[in-house]
Amino acid sequence: MSISIPSTAIRGRFLDIQNIVSQPSDIAEQVRYIEDGLLITEQGKIKWFGAWQDGQAQLSGHSELQHYPDQLIIPGFIDMHIHFPQTEMIGAYGEQLLQWLNNYTFPTEMQFEDKAYADQIAAFFVHELLKNGTTTAMVFCTVHPQSVDALFEAAAQYQMRLIAGKVMMDRHAPDALCDTAESAYQDSRQLIEKWHGKGRNLYAITPRFAPTSTPEQLARAGQLKAEFPGVYVHTHLSENKNEIAWVRELFPERSNYLDVYHHYGLTGERSVFAHCVHLEDAEWDCMHKTNSAIAFCPTSNLFLGSGLFPLSKSWEKQVRVGLGTDIGAGTSFCQLQTLNEAYKVQQLQGNQLSAFESLYHATLGGAAALQLDDQLGNFNVGKEADFVVLNLKATALQQLRQQRARTIEDALFALMTLGDERNIQATYIYGQKAYEQTI
């Protein structure tokens, strides 16, 4: 039975990127800024979009107009890599990746065997996403199938588009968090059949990373991908130099880290690899040839001391990239904060990340990396109506700074440098207001 979704009409300032680009220098030509615009939704999709003066005749029969005259409305943020079970351990002190997993992550994830506990954290997690303007996310759960159920159930209350999956992990982790090659296959298969394509839910085959899966389990993960070609693959790659050395020890027959996944059939157009800080040229080439994608996670890479992601290399090699917060190694749910750190990561490498390129990665570029750009990422008619209303002057300092902004690009850059969740005035999912800031 289909659900009837009320139509909405939103008036305000709109900013998006109209088309996918192959070079950052092309983004400015694709920027669409409408000072006084109108967006009309019907059944969760964008029915009409354009200038207010051209659209008033379209308003007959619609519900009350919602007007945001002083705010900026952009497509919803897309988070390409985040761990919902790590929400409560954000900001855990003092370790790099492998020690951090053992000391903080694994003990925290053991709690998700309890479905009631998973439900509680999932509800908090989804609310945090909405409070930060994130409307689509690709999410790690835990090894427990009930953690996946908890997350999709929480997201379904808002008709939110999430991509998520059960972690597959059968070695080098506590016994309480290990499955087997066979149980991981069977559990994942059942979850795919239960959730993938139901409503706005999408499933991701989720081996944690190569060291915690035996060759047998990686082979079963590849089998799942072959059997269900429409599902995603979501894992980690080349985050930390010690991790890379460990992979060489565990898989000496493979030519590099990515080749482990490629050998087992886990690369491809719906495969997302988080981090990719230290890729070799051969790995970049494989990413391009297989149309795999990268989640760039700057706050996490800085917090764990993993390194600086070479964003310019992704343009050179034509590898699709989106933005990830990577909670809980990442330090903020907010993509504004994430872009603030992304800018600094590029500065440290002698590169500049413009405001418009930042917007691209956080919206349409992320949608393209997830093969969802036909459904998400801008205000084109027919797309799903997920968007966020931004208050550019949420603090006294921001108000002072915005007074000096002479262009929308400068205003956006100031927001991305100074902004946080206080700037999210409202978040809309499928045309409906799912979150509104209360003073």
C-alpha positions as CSV (number, residue, x, y, z in Angstrom):
1,M,0.0,0.0,0.0
2,S,1.5,3.4,-1.0
3,I,1.7,6.2,1.5
4,S,0.1,9.5,0.7
5,I,2.7,12.3,1.2
6,P,1.4,15.9,1.5
7,S,2.6,18.3,-1.1
8,T,4.8,21.2,0.0
9,A,5.7,24.7,-1.4
10,I,8.9,26.3,-0.2
11,R,10.0,29.9,-1.0
12,G,13.5,31.2,-0.4
13,R,17.1,31.5,-1.6
14,F,18.2,28.3,-3.3
15,L,21.7,27.1,-4.2
16,D,22.7,23.8,-5.9
17,I,25.0,22.3,-8.5
18,Q,23.1,21.4,-11.6
19,N,25.3,18.7,-13.3
20,I,28.2,16.3,-12.6
21,V,31.6,17.6,-13.6
22,S,34.9,16.0,-14.4
23,Q,37.2,18.8,-13.1
24,P,36.8,21.3,-10.2
25,S,37.3,24.2,-12.6
26,D,34.0,23.3,-14.2
27,I,31.9,23.5,-11.1
28,A,31.3,27.2,-11.1
29,E,29.6,27.0,-14.4
30,Q,27.1,24.5,-12.9
31,V,26.2,26.5,-9.9
32,R,22.6,27.5,-9.8
33,Y,21.7,30.3,-7.4
34,I,18.1,31.7,-7.2
35,E,17.8,34.7,-5.0
36,D,14.0,34.3,-4.7
37,G,13.0,30.8,-5.7
38,L,10.1,28.4,-5.3
39,L,10.2,24.6,-4.8
40,I,7.1,22.5,-5.0
41,T,7.0,18.9,-4.0
42,E,4.5,16.2,-4.7
43,Q,4.6,12.6,-3.2
44,G,8.1,13.3,-1.9
45,K,9.5,14.4,-5.3
46,I,10.3,17.8,-6.8
47,K,7.4,18.7,-9.0
48,W,8.5,22.3,-9.9
49,F,11.5,24.4,-9.2
50,G,12.5,27.9,-10.4
51,A,12.2,31.6,-9.8
52,W,9.3,32.8,-7.6
53,Q,8.0,35.1,-10.2
54,D,7.7,32.3,-12.7
55,G,6.2,29.8,-10.2
56,Q,3.4,31.5,-8.5
57,A,0.8,30.2,-10.9
58,Q,1.9,26.6,-9.9
59,L,0.7,27.1,-6.3
60,S,-3.0,26.4,-6.7
61,G,-4.1,23.5,-4.6
62,H,-1.0,23.4,-2.5
63,S,-0.7,23.6,1.2
64,E,0.4,26.8,3.0
65,L,3.5,28.3,1.5
66,Q,6.6,28.0,3.8
67,H,8.8,31.0,3.3
68,Y,12.5,31.4,4.3
69,P,13.4,34.9,3.1
70,D,16.7,35.2,5.0
71,Q,18.0,31.7,4.9
72,L,19.8,29.6,2.3
73,I,18.3,26.3,1.0
74,I,20.6,23.7,-0.4
75,P,20.2,20.0,-1.2
76,G,20.5,17.7,1.9
77,F,24.0,16.7,2.9
78,I,25.2,13.2,1.9
79,D,27.4,11.4,4.4
80,M,29.3,8.5,2.6
81,H,30.9,6.9,5.7
82,I,29.7,6.8,9.3
83,H,29.4,4.2,12.1
84,F,26.2,4.5,14.0
85,P,27.3,2.2,16.9
86,Q,30.3,4.5,17.5
87,T,28.1,7.5,18.3
88,E,28.6,7.2,22.0
89,M,32.4,6.9,21.8
90,I,33.1,10.0,19.7
91,G,36.2,11.8,21.0
92,A,38.0,8.8,22.5
93,Y,41.5,9.9,23.5
94,G,45.0,9.1,22.4
95,E,45.2,6.2,19.9
96,Q,45.8,5.5,16.2
97,L,43.6,3.2,14.2
98,L,44.5,-0.3,15.3
99,Q,44.8,0.4,19.0
100,W,41.7,2.6,18.8
101,L,39.7,-0.3,17.5
102,N,40.8,-2.6,20.2
103,N,40.6,-0.2,23.1
104,Y,37.4,1.7,22.3
105,T,35.4,0.4,19.2
106,F,35.1,-3.3,19.9
107,P,34.0,-3.0,23.5
108,T,31.4,-0.4,22.5
109,E,30.0,-2.5,19.6
110,M,29.5,-5.5,21.9
111,Q,26.5,-3.7,23.5
112,F,24.6,-3.9,20.2
113,E,23.7,-7.6,20.8
114,D,20.9,-6.1,22.8
115,K,18.2,-5.0,20.3
116,A,16.7,-2.6,22.8
117,Y,20.0,-0.9,23.2
118,A,20.5,-0.8,19.4
119,D,17.1,0.8,19.1
120,Q,18.0,3.5,21.6
121,I,21.3,4.5,19.9
122,A,19.7,4.2,16.4
123,A,17.0,6.7,17.3
124,F,19.6,9.1,18.7
125,F,21.8,8.6,15.7
126,V,19.1,9.4,13.1
127,H,18.1,12.5,15.0
128,E,21.7,13.7,15.1
129,L,21.9,13.2,11.3
130,L,18.8,15.3,10.8
131,K,19.9,17.9,13.3
132,N,23.0,18.4,11.2
133,G,21.3,18.5,7.8
134,T,22.3,15.1,6.7
135,T,19.5,13.4,4.6
136,T,21.3,10.4,3.2
137,A,24.1,8.4,4.8
138,M,26.1,5.2,4.2
139,V,26.3,3.5,7.6
140,F,28.3,0.8,9.3
141,C,26.2,-1.2,11.8
142,T,27.7,-4.0,14.0
143,V,28.2,-7.7,13.4
144,H,24.7,-8.2,14.9
145,P,21.8,-8.4,12.4
146,Q,19.5,-6.7,14.9
147,S,21.7,-3.6,14.7
148,V,20.7,-3.3,11.1
149,D,17.1,-3.8,11.9
150,A,17.3,-1.1,14.5
151,L,18.8,1.5,12.2
152,F,16.5,0.9,9.2
153,E,13.5,1.0,11.5
154,A,14.6,4.3,13.0
155,A,15.2,5.8,9.5
156,A,11.9,4.5,8.2
157,Q,10.0,6.8,10.6
158,Y,11.2,9.7,8.4
159,Q,11.2,7.9,5.1
160,M,15.0,8.7,5.1
161,R,17.3,7.2,2.5
162,L,20.0,5.2,4.2
163,I,22.5,2.6,2.9
164,A,23.6,0.2,5.7
165,G,24.8,-3.3,6.4
166,K,25.8,-5.8,9.0
167,V,29.6,-5.9,9.6
168,M,31.3,-9.1,8.4
169,M,34.2,-10.0,10.7
170,D,35.5,-13.5,11.4
171,R,39.0,-12.9,12.8
172,H,41.3,-10.5,14.7
173,A,38.5,-9.3,16.9
174,P,36.9,-10.4,20.2
175,D,35.0,-13.6,20.0
176,A,31.8,-11.8,21.0
177,L,32.1,-9.8,17.8
178,C,33.1,-12.5,15.3
179,D,30.8,-14.3,13.0
180,T,31.9,-16.9,10.4
181,A,32.1,-16.9,6.7
182,E,28.9,-18.9,6.4
183,S,26.9,-17.1,9.1
184,A,27.9,-13.7,7.7
185,Y,26.8,-14.8,4.3
186,Q,23.4,-16.1,5.5
187,D,22.7,-13.2,7.8
188,S,23.6,-10.7,5.1
189,R,21.5,-12.5,2.6
190,Q,18.5,-12.4,4.9
191,L,19.0,-8.7,5.6
192,I,19.3,-7.9,1.9
193,E,16.0,-9.7,1.2
194,K,14.4,-8.0,4.2
195,W,15.5,-4.4,3.6
196,H,17.1,-3.7,0.3
197,G,14.8,-1.6,-1.9
198,K,12.1,-1.6,0.7
199,G,10.9,2.0,1.0
200,R,14.1,4.1,0.7
201,N,16.4,1.5,2.3
202,L,19.4,0.2,0.5
203,Y,21.8,-2.5,1.7
204,A,25.6,-2.6,1.8
205,I,27.7,-5.7,2.1
206,T,30.0,-4.6,4.9
207,P,33.3,-6.4,5.6
208,R,34.9,-4.2,8.2
209,F,38.3,-4.3,6.5
210,A,40.5,-6.9,5.0
211,P,42.4,-7.8,8.2
212,T,39.2,-8.8,10.1
213,S,37.9,-11.1,7.3
214,T,39.4,-14.5,6.3
215,P,39.8,-15.2,2.6
216,E,36.8,-17.5,2.9
217,Q,34.6,-14.6,4.2
218,L,35.8,-12.2,1.6
219,A,34.9,-14.8,-1.0
220,R,31.4,-15.1,0.4
221,A,31.1,-11.3,0.4
222,G,32.0,-11.4,-3.3
223,Q,29.4,-14.1,-3.8
224,L,26.7,-11.9,-2.3
225,K,27.7,-9.0,-4.6
226,A,27.4,-11.3,-7.6
227,E,24.0,-12.6,-6.5
228,F,22.6,-9.2,-5.6
229,P,24.3,-6.8,-8.1
230,G,22.1,-3.9,-7.0
231,V,23.4,-3.8,-3.5
232,Y,26.5,-1.8,-2.3
233,V,29.8,-2.7,-0.8
234,H,31.1,-0.6,2.0
235,T,34.5,-1.1,3.7
236,H,37.8,0.6,4.7
237,L,40.9,1.0,2.6
238,S,44.5,2.3,3.2
239,E,43.6,4.5,6.2
240,N,46.7,3.9,8.2
241,K,50.3,2.8,7.3
242,N,50.4,0.1,10.0
243,E,47.1,-1.2,8.7
244,I,48.6,-1.4,5.1
245,A,51.6,-3.3,6.4
246,W,49.3,-5.7,8.2
247,V,47.4,-6.4,5.0
248,R,50.6,-7.2,3.2
249,E,51.4,-9.8,5.9
250,L,48.0,-11.3,5.8
251,F,47.6,-11.4,2.0
252,P,51.2,-11.7,0.6
253,E,49.9,-13.1,-2.7
254,R,48.0,-9.9,-3.5
255,S,49.8,-7.0,-5.2
256,N,48.4,-4.3,-2.9
257,Y,45.6,-3.6,-0.4
258,L,42.9,-2.8,-3.0
259,D,43.8,-5.9,-4.9
260,V,42.6,-8.0,-2.0
261,Y,39.1,-6.6,-2.4
262,H,39.3,-6.6,-6.2
263,H,40.4,-10.3,-6.2
264,Y,37.2,-11.2,-4.3
265,G,34.9,-9.3,-6.6
266,L,34.3,-6.4,-4.2
267,T,35.2,-3.5,-6.4
268,G,32.7,-1.8,-8.7
269,E,30.3,1.0,-9.3
270,R,28.4,0.6,-6.0
271,S,31.6,-0.1,-4.0
272,V,32.6,2.6,-1.5
273,F,36.0,2.6,0.1
274,A,36.5,4.8,3.1
275,H,39.7,6.9,3.6
276,C,42.1,5.8,0.8
277,V,44.8,8.1,2.3
278,H,47.8,6.2,1.1
279,L,46.8,4.6,-2.3
280,E,49.5,3.5,-4.7
281,D,49.1,4.5,-8.4
282,A,48.1,1.0,-9.3
283,E,45.3,1.3,-6.7
284,W,44.1,4.6,-8.1
285,D,44.0,3.0,-11.6
286,C,42.0,0.1,-10.3
287,M,39.5,2.5,-8.6
288,H,39.1,4.3,-11.9
289,K,38.7,1.2,-14.1
290,T,36.2,-0.4,-11.7
291,N,34.3,2.8,-11.2
292,S,34.6,2.4,-7.4
293,A,34.2,5.4,-5.1
294,I,36.0,7.0,-2.1
295,A,34.7,8.5,1.1
296,F,37.0,11.3,2.1
297,C,36.9,11.6,6.0
298,P,39.0,14.6,7.0
299,T,38.1,14.9,10.7
300,S,38.7,11.2,11.3
301,N,42.0,11.2,9.3
302,L,43.2,14.1,11.4
303,F,41.9,12.8,14.7
304,L,43.6,9.4,14.4
305,G,46.7,10.9,12.7
306,S,46.2,8.8,9.6
307,G,47.3,11.3,7.0
308,L,46.1,13.7,4.4
309,F,43.8,12.6,1.6
310,P,45.0,13.8,-1.8
311,L,41.7,15.1,-3.2
312,S,43.4,16.6,-6.3
313,K,44.6,13.1,-7.2
314,S,41.0,11.9,-7.3
315,W,40.3,14.5,-10.0
316,E,43.4,13.6,-11.9
317,K,42.6,9.9,-11.8
318,Q,38.8,10.5,-12.4
319,V,37.8,8.6,-9.3
320,R,34.5,9.6,-7.7
321,V,34.6,11.0,-4.2
322,G,32.1,12.0,-1.5
323,L,32.4,13.2,2.0
324,G,32.3,11.1,5.2
325,T,32.1,12.2,8.8
326,D,33.3,8.7,10.0
327,I,31.7,9.0,13.5
328,G,33.1,8.1,15.9
329,A,36.8,8.5,14.8
330,G,35.4,11.6,13.1
331,T,34.7,14.4,15.5
332,S,31.4,15.9,14.2
333,F,28.2,14.8,12.6
334,C,28.1,18.2,10.8
335,Q,29.2,18.3,7.2
336,L,30.0,22.0,7.6
337,Q,32.6,21.1,10.2
338,T,33.8,18.3,8.0
339,L,34.3,20.7,5.1
340,N,36.1,23.1,7.4
341,E,38.7,20.4,8.1
342,A,38.7,19.2,4.4
343,Y,39.8,22.7,3.4
344,K,42.7,22.6,5.9
345,V,43.7,19.1,4.7
346,Q,44.0,20.5,1.2
347,Q,45.8,23.6,2.3
348,L,48.5,21.4,4.0
349,Q,49.1,19.9,0.6
350,G,49.3,23.2,-1.2
351,N,45.8,22.9,-2.8
352,Q,42.7,25.0,-2.4
353,L,39.2,23.7,-1.8
354,S,36.6,26.2,-3.0
355,A,33.2,26.7,-1.5
356,F,31.5,25.4,-4.6
357,E,33.7,22.3,-4.8
358,S,32.9,21.7,-1.2
359,L,29.2,22.0,-1.9
360,Y,29.6,19.6,-4.8
361,H,31.3,16.9,-2.7
362,A,28.7,17.2,0.1
363,T,25.7,17.0,-2.3
364,L,25.7,16.1,-6.0
365,G,29.2,14.6,-6.0
366,G,28.3,12.4,-3.1
367,A,25.1,11.3,-4.9
368,A,27.2,10.5,-8.0
369,A,29.7,8.5,-6.0
370,L,26.7,6.5,-4.6
371,Q,25.2,6.1,-8.1
372,L,22.2,8.0,-6.8
373,D,22.6,11.2,-8.8
374,D,19.5,10.4,-10.8
375,Q,17.5,10.6,-7.5
376,L,19.4,13.0,-5.2
377,G,21.9,15.8,-5.0
378,N,20.2,18.9,-6.5
379,F,16.8,20.5,-7.2
380,N,16.2,19.1,-10.6
381,V,12.5,18.2,-11.2
382,G,11.7,14.6,-10.5
383,K,14.4,14.1,-7.8
384,E,13.6,13.2,-4.2
385,A,12.9,16.4,-2.2
386,D,15.6,16.1,0.5
387,F,17.0,19.5,1.5
388,V,18.3,21.7,4.3
389,V,17.5,25.2,5.4
390,L,20.6,27.1,6.6
391,N,20.7,30.1,8.8
392,L,23.9,31.9,7.8
393,K,24.0,34.1,10.9
394,A,23.5,31.7,13.8
395,T,26.1,33.4,16.0
396,A,27.3,37.0,16.5
397,L,30.6,36.2,14.8
398,Q,28.9,34.7,11.8
399,Q,26.6,37.7,11.5
400,L,29.6,40.1,11.6
401,R,31.4,38.0,9.0
402,Q,28.4,37.6,6.7
403,Q,28.0,41.4,6.5
404,R,31.2,41.4,4.6
405,A,30.2,38.7,2.1
406,R,29.7,40.3,-1.3
407,T,29.0,37.0,-3.2
408,I,27.1,33.8,-2.5
409,E,30.4,31.9,-2.8
410,D,32.0,34.0,-0.1
411,A,28.9,33.7,2.1
412,L,29.0,29.9,1.6
413,F,32.8,29.7,2.4
414,A,32.3,31.7,5.6
415,L,29.5,29.3,6.6
416,M,31.6,26.2,5.9
417,T,34.5,27.7,7.9
418,L,32.5,28.9,10.9
419,G,29.3,26.7,10.8
420,D,28.0,23.9,12.8
421,E,24.7,22.3,13.8
422,R,23.4,25.7,15.0
423,N,23.2,26.8,11.4
424,I,20.7,24.0,10.5
425,Q,17.3,25.7,10.8
426,A,15.3,22.9,9.2
427,T,15.8,19.5,7.5
428,Y,13.3,18.2,5.0
429,I,13.1,14.5,4.0
430,Y,11.0,13.6,1.0
431,G,9.4,17.0,1.0
432,Q,8.4,16.9,4.7
433,K,10.0,18.8,7.6
434,A,11.8,16.1,9.7
435,Y,13.7,18.5,11.9
436,E,13.4,22.1,13.0
437,Q,15.7,24.0,15.3
438,T,14.0,25.2,18.4
439,I,15.5,28.1,20.4
